[in-house]
Amino acid sequence: MRSIWNGAISFGLVSIPIKLVNATESHSISFRQIHLADGGRIRYRKVCELDGEEVPGAEIGKGYEEADGSVIPITDEDLAQLPLATAKTIEIMSFVPAEEIDPLQMDAAYYLAANGATAAKPYTLLREALKRSRKVAIAKYALRGRERLGMLRVVDDVIAMHGLLWPDEIRVPEGVAPDVEVTVRDAELDLADALMATLGEVEMASLHDDYRDAVEAMIAAKAGGAFEPAEVAGEPAGGQVIDLMAALEKSVRAAKASRGETGGAGTGAGAGAEEPETKAGAEVTPMRRGGAGRKTSAAPKAVGGKKSTAASAKKTAATAAAKSTSAASKKKTTAKSTAAKSGTTKSTSAASAKKTGAGAKKAATPRKRASA
């Protein structure tokens, strides 16, 4: 990569020769201005307002215009002779935690490359010191005719520098916040948290410029003569009053559906909360409450810790019927067994068989009385 600035990092008494390289590049598509009648290019020429002649770049310099309109010429030699330590040096002033830097101050980003073999050792020393301290370095440097503020940090095995805006260049956000008092309920915050959790994280490397892709495809199609304008999507309705709770719930369901998950909002945030009001143009889904809508079997009424009389009588009748069936079954089995013994034993007399049958009948009778 081509360097845009050569200098050194001043780290106490340590000087590290470095080269400054752009860390970012723009991929935006640029257009030319043309004459619609014939497609000719529209160019801007630098013309001197005194003689009306076009001036080549080699004859163009810098100048400062005062309040009365007079111009004071300023040369590169004049700027180079300024008594600034940062003219060719990135002067480190302090080391602070990265959290103390407001992202609003972030400007252009650069890579700092060691300039020569002798710079490798001090360069590596500063890089490892930044890694171990988990801090960033705040520095001053001069670039393109002005002194700037910078932040040095480690990216992989390289020291990167972010240009920072000066604190007085950050505007105070006066009149930006809503000027009306708004109350946000806990249920709404819970649904917002659920939506944030459902959307999850994203791989930054997977993000790309869809608009640029569409413009490039359109240019390729027009160049091939096969361009067909697509239908323009309808403009979203503006100023429509929506139900915030319903919109959040619907957003959670949509996010889960896009991730292949099933189920509703599933946050439980609506337990004990008010039902969302119905407004025109908004789909309202009442939030579930604990136990609501579940069927439960009726339990017998209890009086003094005992079940109802009807239930007790029903159980007693069922028990008696079961005992009666068991007694009848036992009586039938005994009679069959006695008849079998009487038929197989030839030496037993009829009187003995009669006595045995009478005994069996007599034995069965007490069981029946007991079951009753």
Order of alpha helices (4+ residues) and beta strands (2+ residues): beta-beta-beta-beta-alpha-beta-beta-alpha-beta-beta-beta-alpha-alpha-alpha-beta-beta-alpha-alpha
